[in-house]
Amino acid sequence: PMFLQAKFGLSEKYSGFLFGLSAAIEIPVMILAGRLSGRISIHSLLKAGLFFSLILYGGFWYANAYWQLLCLQLFNALCVGLVMSLGAIWLQDLLIETPGTASALFSNSLSAGGVVGAGIVAMSGRFSDYGYVYLVNACLSMLSMSLFVFFCNVNRDRTMLGKLHNLAKARFGQSLS
């Protein structure tokens, strides 16, 4: 609401409409994400969700009209719908031996993100206008997408090395240990 008031001179009811529009689109996106996860890897769908967050925050940073913010709600819904519906499933697949740990990690990460986000909003409002929140979020989206891709590749490589090691052990015996 403060961003809309400061940048566009709009009342807080307009922010409620933005949130409502995004929420109305998120539910079908979540259902579609569940259906797509059988055909497209969860990893790829999560990367797409992170990419949509980059478009969203970059778009908010550059937006100069309310109608642009309305259009950006599609990317908001795509980001939230993909990441929120598939993030916990991806972690559970990654930590298959400890599903409770995966759920707790995902839930606690959301809480920690809320605390960090509140700090970013407070600092932005204190030292500048609230628009800088979106610039910081765009940078954090880029960082999180990079880390996600990096750690997925590390995990894939570790899994592939483990499979090769097990294959070599089966072929040449226990002397490889």
Secondary structure, DSSP 4 states (H G I P E B T S, - for coil): -HHHHHHH---HHHHHHHHHHHHHHHHHHHHHHHHHTTTS-HHHHHHHHHHHHHHHHHHHHH--SHHHHHHHHHHHHHHHHHHHHHHHHHHHHHTTT-HHHHHHHHHHHHHHHHHHHHHHHHHHHHHS-TTHHHHHHHHHHHHHHHHHHHHHHHHHHHHHHHHHHHHHHHHH-GGG-
